[in-house]
Amino acid sequence: MYKVRQMEIEAGMSVEALVDSMEHCGFGARRLAESVKIYEEMLSGEYTKFFALSGAMVPAGLRNVVSDLIRNGHIDVLVTTGANLVHDIIESFGFHCLGVPESNDAALRAEGISRIYDVFLRDEDFIQFEELMQSILPNKAETISGVELMKYLGGQISDRKSILRSAYDMGVPVFCPALPDSMIGLQAWLHSQSKRLIVDAFADIKQIVDICYESSNSGVVIIGGGVPKNFTLQSMLVTPKSFDLAIQLTTDTPENGGLSGATLSEAISWGKISAEAKYVTVYGDATITFPVMVAAALSRLDKRLSRS
């Protein structure tokens, strides 16, 4: 056992120093510090880096964090929701606004405003999104995979801060296993009524399984849970391998049996994560824990590279 060291806070201290002071504390502070250690190892070692992104992270303001990680070579495989990609595309020409969660929702609807807790979007942004999608969705004779569709869309976006554009530029495959459950899916269906667009969702499974099979070592960061978490973890089931490093940032707890709160230890029982893996689940709002983890790990990585 180790002694608890009382945290010391100083004016002007860095994020890295703050996380260092959490390492010998209890509860969530210790878990967050452990996530930084694992993430630093993932970024500095020879790992294929998977990133599973769910929740409303893009509208909440974390789009550039994910985009920069892609451009800096810190994400090799992205698995995300259609909703995050919808908002990524909207950010490429528009913006999200801050409001208050106690707003009168009927009044907001009358004003043409949609609400995601305390983030607001205008109907005109969705109209522009719909018009853009109908102009850039492909008209192809051959069947394409979901990854190929995401790559195609990324190539049509000029905003370099876009997650889709960054993935396109860096050759990072974007998997969106629940694409129909989004406005991209809805617009793709409308597009297919007058043009040819057929997407083979099963082709994505082969591609991500091949990546898993070919990876000597692998690590995964999971924001939230849901479909991106399961799609990423289940991809190891048909290979003789498992994830070696794993970090989960979630607000859900495991008692109700839901996947989003399921512990990473539970995933070991399925063979998705190695019994010898280093892993941690950090319980808390990912809009707080994720940027702190990234900032501290990148600071440590920068020091590591400067010494080499």
Contacts in CASP RR format, 6 or more apart in sequence:
PFRMAT RR
TARGET T0000
AUTHOR 0000-0000-0000
METHOD contacts of the structure
MODEL  1
MYKVRQMEIEAGMSVEALVDSMEHCGFGARRLAESVKIYEEMLSGEYTKF
FALSGAMVPAGLRNVVSDLIRNGHIDVLVTTGANLVHDIIESFGFHCLGV
PESNDAALRAEGISRIYDVFLRDEDFIQFEELMQSILPNKAETISGVELM
KYLGGQISDRKSILRSAYDMGVPVFCPALPDSMIGLQAWLHSQSKRLIVD
AFADIKQIVDICYESSNSGVVIIGGGVPKNFTLQSMLVTPKSFDLAIQLT
TDTPENGGLSGATLSEAISWGKISAEAKYVTVYGDATITFPVMVAAALSR
LDKRLSRS
2 24 0 8 1.000
3 24 0 8 1.000
4 24 0 8 1.000
4 25 0 8 1.000
4 26 0 8 1.000
5 21 0 8 1.000
5 24 0 8 1.000
5 25 0 8 1.000
7 21 0 8 1.000
7 22 0 8 1.000
7 25 0 8 1.000
7 29 0 8 1.000
8 21 0 8 1.000
9 18 0 8 1.000
9 21 0 8 1.000
10 17 0 8 1.000
14 299 0 8 1.000
15 292 0 8 1.000
15 295 0 8 1.000
15 296 0 8 1.000
15 299 0 8 1.000
16 295 0 8 1.000
16 296 0 8 1.000
16 299 0 8 1.000
16 300 0 8 1.000
18 292 0 8 1.000
18 296 0 8 1.000
19 32 0 8 1.000
19 33 0 8 1.000
19 36 0 8 1.000
19 292 0 8 1.000
19 293 0 8 1.000
19 296 0 8 1.000
20 33 0 8 1.000
22 29 0 8 1.000
22 30 0 8 1.000
22 32 0 8 1.000
22 33 0 8 1.000
23 30 0 8 1.000
23 33 0 8 1.000
23 34 0 8 1.000
24 30 0 8 1.000
25 33 0 8 1.000
28 282 0 8 1.000
28 283 0 8 1.000
28 284 0 8 1.000
31 280 0 8 1.000
31 281 0 8 1.000
31 282 0 8 1.000
31 283 0 8 1.000
32 282 0 8 1.000
32 289 0 8 1.000
32 292 0 8 1.000
32 293 0 8 1.000
34 280 0 8 1.000
35 247 0 8 1.000
35 249 0 8 1.000
35 280 0 8 1.000
35 282 0 8 1.000
35 289 0 8 1.000
35 293 0 8 1.000
36 293 0 8 1.000
36 296 0 8 1.000
36 297 0 8 1.000
36 300 0 8 1.000
38 245 0 8 1.000
38 246 0 8 1.000
38 247 0 8 1.000
38 278 0 8 1.000
38 279 0 8 1.000
38 280 0 8 1.000
39 221 0 8 1.000
39 247 0 8 1.000
39 293 0 8 1.000
39 294 0 8 1.000
39 297 0 8 1.000
40 297 0 8 1.000
40 300 0 8 1.000
40 301 0 8 1.000
40 304 0 8 1.000
41 47 0 8 1.000
41 245 0 8 1.000
41 278 0 8 1.000
42 49 0 8 1.000
42 219 0 8 1.000
42 221 0 8 1.000
42 245 0 8 1.000
42 247 0 8 1.000
43 49 0 8 1.000
43 74 0 8 1.000
43 297 0 8 1.000
43 298 0 8 1.000
43 301 0 8 1.000
44 301 0 8 1.000
44 304 0 8 1.000
45 217 0 8 1.000
46 216 0 8 1.000
46 217 0 8 1.000
47 215 0 8 1.000
47 217 0 8 1.000
47 218 0 8 1.000
47 219 0 8 1.000
47 244 0 8 1.000
47 245 0 8 1.000
48 76 0 8 1.000
48 77 0 8 1.000
48 211 0 8 1.000
48 215 0 8 1.000
48 216 0 8 1.000
48 217 0 8 1.000
48 218 0 8 1.000
48 219 0 8 1.000
49 73 0 8 1.000
49 74 0 8 1.000
49 75 0 8 1.000
49 76 0 8 1.000
49 77 0 8 1.000
49 218 0 8 1.000
49 219 0 8 1.000
49 220 0 8 1.000
49 221 0 8 1.000
50 75 0 8 1.000
50 76 0 8 1.000
50 77 0 8 1.000
50 79 0 8 1.000
50 218 0 8 1.000
50 219 0 8 1.000
50 220 0 8 1.000
50 221 0 8 1.000
50 232 0 8 1.000
50 243 0 8 1.000
51 66 0 8 1.000
51 69 0 8 1.000
51 75 0 8 1.000
51 77 0 8 1.000
51 78 0 8 1.000
51 79 0 8 1.000
51 220 0 8 1.000
51 221 0 8 1.000
51 223 0 8 1.000
52 79 0 8 1.000
52 80 0 8 1.000
52 220 0 8 1.000
52 221 0 8 1.000
52 222 0 8 1.000
52 223 0 8 1.000
52 224 0 8 1.000
52 225 0 8 1.000
52 228 0 8 1.000
52 229 0 8 1.000
52 231 0 8 1.000
52 232 0 8 1.000
53 66 0 8 1.000
53 78 0 8 1.000
53 79 0 8 1.000
53 80 0 8 1.000
53 81 0 8 1.000
53 84 0 8 1.000
53 223 0 8 1.000
53 228 0 8 1.000
54 80 0 8 1.000
54 81 0 8 1.000
54 84 0 8 1.000
54 223 0 8 1.000
54 224 0 8 1.000
54 225 0 8 1.000
54 226 0 8 1.000
54 227 0 8 1.000
54 228 0 8 1.000
54 229 0 8 1.000
54 260 0 8 1.000
55 81 0 8 1.000
55 83 0 8 1.000
55 84 0 8 1.000
55 223 0 8 1.000
55 224 0 8 1.000
55 225 0 8 1.000
55 286 0 8 1.000
56 83 0 8 1.000
56 84 0 8 1.000
56 87 0 8 1.000
56 116 0 8 1.000
56 117 0 8 1.000
56 119 0 8 1.000
57 63 0 8 1.000
57 66 0 8 1.000
57 84 0 8 1.000
57 223 0 8 1.000
57 286 0 8 1.000
57 287 0 8 1.000
57 290 0 8 1.000
58 66 0 8 1.000
58 84 0 8 1.000
58 85 0 8 1.000
58 87 0 8 1.000
58 88 0 8 1.000
58 91 0 8 1.000
58 163 0 8 1.000
59 87 0 8 1.000
59 96 0 8 1.000
59 116 0 8 1.000
59 119 0 8 1.000
59 121 0 8 1.000
60 116 0 8 1.000
60 119 0 8 1.000
60 287 0 8 1.000
61 96 0 8 1.000
61 287 0 8 1.000
62 286 0 8 1.000
62 287 0 8 1.000
62 290 0 8 1.000
62 291 0 8 1.000
63 87 0 8 1.000
63 88 0 8 1.000
63 91 0 8 1.000
63 161 0 8 1.000
63 162 0 8 1.000
63 163 0 8 1.000
64 161 0 8 1.000
65 290 0 8 1.000
65 291 0 8 1.000
65 294 0 8 1.000
66 75 0 8 1.000
66 78 0 8 1.000
66 163 0 8 1.000
67 160 0 8 1.000
67 161 0 8 1.000
67 162 0 8 1.000
67 163 0 8 1.000
67 165 0 8 1.000
67 166 0 8 1.000
68 166 0 8 1.000
69 75 0 8 1.000
69 294 0 8 1.000
70 78 0 8 1.000
70 163 0 8 1.000
70 166 0 8 1.000
70 167 0 8 1.000
70 170 0 8 1.000
70 172 0 8 1.000
71 166 0 8 1.000
71 169 0 8 1.000
71 170 0 8 1.000
73 170 0 8 1.000
75 172 0 8 1.000
76 172 0 8 1.000
76 211 0 8 1.000
77 172 0 8 1.000
77 173 0 8 1.000
77 175 0 8 1.000
77 208 0 8 1.000
77 211 0 8 1.000
77 232 0 8 1.000
78 163 0 8 1.000
78 167 0 8 1.000
78 172 0 8 1.000
78 173 0 8 1.000
78 174 0 8 1.000
78 175 0 8 1.000
79 174 0 8 1.000
79 175 0 8 1.000
79 176 0 8 1.000
79 177 0 8 1.000
79 208 0 8 1.000
79 228 0 8 1.000
79 231 0 8 1.000
79 232 0 8 1.000
80 163 0 8 1.000
80 174 0 8 1.000
80 175 0 8 1.000
80 176 0 8 1.000
80 228 0 8 1.000
81 176 0 8 1.000
81 178 0 8 1.000
81 181 0 8 1.000
81 182 0 8 1.000
81 227 0 8 1.000
81 228 0 8 1.000
82 176 0 8 1.000
82 178 0 8 1.000
82 179 0 8 1.000
82 181 0 8 1.000
82 182 0 8 1.000
82 183 0 8 1.000
82 184 0 8 1.000
82 185 0 8 1.000
83 181 0 8 1.000
83 182 0 8 1.000
83 183 0 8 1.000
84 163 0 8 1.000
85 150 0 8 1.000
85 153 0 8 1.000
85 163 0 8 1.000
85 164 0 8 1.000
85 174 0 8 1.000
85 176 0 8 1.000
85 182 0 8 1.000
85 184 0 8 1.000
86 129 0 8 1.000
86 182 0 8 1.000
86 183 0 8 1.000
86 184 0 8 1.000
87 96 0 8 1.000
88 162 0 8 1.000
88 163 0 8 1.000
88 164 0 8 1.000
89 129 0 8 1.000
89 132 0 8 1.000
89 133 0 8 1.000
89 153 0 8 1.000
89 157 0 8 1.000
89 162 0 8 1.000
89 164 0 8 1.000
89 184 0 8 1.000
90 96 0 8 1.000
90 121 0 8 1.000
90 125 0 8 1.000
90 126 0 8 1.000
90 128 0 8 1.000
90 129 0 8 1.000
91 159 0 8 1.000
91 161 0 8 1.000
91 162 0 8 1.000
92 157 0 8 1.000
92 158 0 8 1.000
92 159 0 8 1.000
92 161 0 8 1.000
92 162 0 8 1.000
92 165 0 8 1.000
93 128 0 8 1.000
93 132 0 8 1.000
93 159 0 8 1.000
94 125 0 8 1.000
94 128 0 8 1.000
95 125 0 8 1.000
96 119 0 8 1.000
96 120 0 8 1.000
96 121 0 8 1.000
97 119 0 8 1.000
97 120 0 8 1.000
97 121 0 8 1.000
97 122 0 8 1.000
98 118 0 8 1.000
98 119 0 8 1.000
98 120 0 8 1.000
99 115 0 8 1.000
99 118 0 8 1.000
99 119 0 8 1.000
99 120 0 8 1.000
100 118 0 8 1.000
101 115 0 8 1.000
101 117 0 8 1.000
101 118 0 8 1.000
103 115 0 8 1.000
105 115 0 8 1.000
108 114 0 8 1.000
108 115 0 8 1.000
108 120 0 8 1.000
112 122 0 8 1.000
112 123 0 8 1.000
113 120 0 8 1.000
113 121 0 8 1.000
113 122 0 8 1.000
113 123 0 8 1.000
114 120 0 8 1.000
114 121 0 8 1.000
114 123 0 8 1.000
114 126 0 8 1.000
126 183 0 8 1.000
129 183 0 8 1.000
129 187 0 8 1.000
130 183 0 8 1.000
130 187 0 8 1.000
133 183 0 8 1.000
133 184 0 8 1.000
133 187 0 8 1.000
133 188 0 8 1.000
133 191 0 8 1.000
134 187 0 8 1.000
134 190 0 8 1.000
134 191 0 8 1.000
136 153 0 8 1.000
136 156 0 8 1.000
137 153 0 8 1.000
137 187 0 8 1.000
137 188 0 8 1.000
137 191 0 8 1.000
137 195 0 8 1.000
137 197 0 8 1.000
138 144 0 8 1.000
138 149 0 8 1.000
138 152 0 8 1.000
138 197 0 8 1.000
139 195 0 8 1.000
139 196 0 8 1.000
139 197 0 8 1.000
140 196 0 8 1.000
140 197 0 8 1.000
140 198 0 8 1.000
141 196 0 8 1.000
143 198 0 8 1.000
143 199 0 8 1.000
143 200 0 8 1.000
144 152 0 8 1.000
144 198 0 8 1.000
144 199 0 8 1.000
144 200 0 8 1.000
145 199 0 8 1.000
145 200 0 8 1.000
145 201 0 8 1.000
145 203 0 8 1.000
145 204 0 8 1.000
145 207 0 8 1.000
146 175 0 8 1.000
146 176 0 8 1.000
146 179 0 8 1.000
146 199 0 8 1.000
146 200 0 8 1.000
146 201 0 8 1.000
146 203 0 8 1.000
146 204 0 8 1.000
147 173 0 8 1.000
147 174 0 8 1.000
147 175 0 8 1.000
147 203 0 8 1.000
147 204 0 8 1.000
147 207 0 8 1.000
149 179 0 8 1.000
149 188 0 8 1.000
149 199 0 8 1.000
150 164 0 8 1.000
150 167 0 8 1.000
150 173 0 8 1.000
150 174 0 8 1.000
150 175 0 8 1.000
150 176 0 8 1.000
151 167 0 8 1.000
151 168 0 8 1.000
151 171 0 8 1.000
151 173 0 8 1.000
151 174 0 8 1.000
153 164 0 8 1.000
153 184 0 8 1.000
154 162 0 8 1.000
154 164 0 8 1.000
154 165 0 8 1.000
154 167 0 8 1.000
154 168 0 8 1.000
155 164 0 8 1.000
155 165 0 8 1.000
155 168 0 8 1.000
157 164 0 8 1.000
157 165 0 8 1.000
157 168 0 8 1.000
158 165 0 8 1.000
159 165 0 8 1.000
160 166 0 8 1.000
160 169 0 8 1.000
163 174 0 8 1.000
164 174 0 8 1.000
166 172 0 8 1.000
167 173 0 8 1.000
167 174 0 8 1.000
173 207 0 8 1.000
173 208 0 8 1.000
173 211 0 8 1.000
175 204 0 8 1.000
175 207 0 8 1.000
175 208 0 8 1.000
175 231 0 8 1.000
176 182 0 8 1.000
176 184 0 8 1.000
177 201 0 8 1.000
177 204 0 8 1.000
177 227 0 8 1.000
177 228 0 8 1.000
177 231 0 8 1.000
178 227 0 8 1.000
179 185 0 8 1.000
179 188 0 8 1.000
179 199 0 8 1.000
179 201 0 8 1.000
180 186 0 8 1.000
180 189 0 8 1.000
188 197 0 8 1.000
188 199 0 8 1.000
191 197 0 8 1.000
192 198 0 8 1.000
205 235 0 8 1.000
208 231 0 8 1.000
208 232 0 8 1.000
208 235 0 8 1.000
209 235 0 8 1.000
209 238 0 8 1.000
209 239 0 8 1.000
211 235 0 8 1.000
212 218 0 8 1.000
212 235 0 8 1.000
212 236 0 8 1.000
212 239 0 8 1.000
212 241 0 8 1.000
213 239 0 8 1.000
213 241 0 8 1.000
215 241 0 8 1.000
217 244 0 8 1.000
218 236 0 8 1.000
218 241 0 8 1.000
218 243 0 8 1.000
218 244 0 8 1.000
218 245 0 8 1.000
219 243 0 8 1.000
219 244 0 8 1.000
219 245 0 8 1.000
219 246 0 8 1.000
220 232 0 8 1.000
220 233 0 8 1.000
220 243 0 8 1.000
220 245 0 8 1.000
220 246 0 8 1.000
220 247 0 8 1.000
221 247 0 8 1.000
221 249 0 8 1.000
222 228 0 8 1.000
222 229 0 8 1.000
222 232 0 8 1.000
222 246 0 8 1.000
222 247 0 8 1.000
222 248 0 8 1.000
222 249 0 8 1.000
222 250 0 8 1.000
223 249 0 8 1.000
223 250 0 8 1.000
223 286 0 8 1.000
223 290 0 8 1.000
224 248 0 8 1.000
224 249 0 8 1.000
224 250 0 8 1.000
224 251 0 8 1.000
224 252 0 8 1.000
224 260 0 8 1.000
224 286 0 8 1.000
225 248 0 8 1.000
225 250 0 8 1.000
225 252 0 8 1.000
225 259 0 8 1.000
225 260 0 8 1.000
225 261 0 8 1.000
226 259 0 8 1.000
226 260 0 8 1.000
229 248 0 8 1.000
229 259 0 8 1.000
229 260 0 8 1.000
230 259 0 8 1.000
233 243 0 8 1.000
233 267 0 8 1.000
233 270 0 8 1.000
233 272 0 8 1.000
233 273 0 8 1.000
234 272 0 8 1.000
236 242 0 8 1.000
236 243 0 8 1.000
236 271 0 8 1.000
236 272 0 8 1.000
236 273 0 8 1.000
237 270 0 8 1.000
237 271 0 8 1.000
237 272 0 8 1.000
241 274 0 8 1.000
242 268 0 8 1.000
242 271 0 8 1.000
242 272 0 8 1.000
242 273 0 8 1.000
242 274 0 8 1.000
242 275 0 8 1.000
242 277 0 8 1.000
243 272 0 8 1.000
243 273 0 8 1.000
243 274 0 8 1.000
243 277 0 8 1.000
244 274 0 8 1.000
244 276 0 8 1.000
244 277 0 8 1.000
244 278 0 8 1.000
245 277 0 8 1.000
245 278 0 8 1.000
245 279 0 8 1.000
246 264 0 8 1.000
246 267 0 8 1.000
246 273 0 8 1.000
246 277 0 8 1.000
246 278 0 8 1.000
246 279 0 8 1.000
246 280 0 8 1.000
247 279 0 8 1.000
247 280 0 8 1.000
247 281 0 8 1.000
247 282 0 8 1.000
247 293 0 8 1.000
248 264 0 8 1.000
248 279 0 8 1.000
248 280 0 8 1.000
248 281 0 8 1.000
248 282 0 8 1.000
249 281 0 8 1.000
249 282 0 8 1.000
249 284 0 8 1.000
249 286 0 8 1.000
249 289 0 8 1.000
249 290 0 8 1.000
249 293 0 8 1.000
250 260 0 8 1.000
250 261 0 8 1.000
250 281 0 8 1.000
250 282 0 8 1.000
250 283 0 8 1.000
250 284 0 8 1.000
250 286 0 8 1.000
251 283 0 8 1.000
251 284 0 8 1.000
251 285 0 8 1.000
251 286 0 8 1.000
252 258 0 8 1.000
252 260 0 8 1.000
252 261 0 8 1.000
253 261 0 8 1.000
253 283 0 8 1.000
254 261 0 8 1.000
254 262 0 8 1.000
254 263 0 8 1.000
254 266 0 8 1.000
261 281 0 8 1.000
263 281 0 8 1.000
264 273 0 8 1.000
264 277 0 8 1.000
264 279 0 8 1.000
264 280 0 8 1.000
264 281 0 8 1.000
265 279 0 8 1.000
267 273 0 8 1.000
268 274 0 8 1.000
268 275 0 8 1.000
268 277 0 8 1.000
273 279 0 8 1.000
282 289 0 8 1.000
282 293 0 8 1.000
END
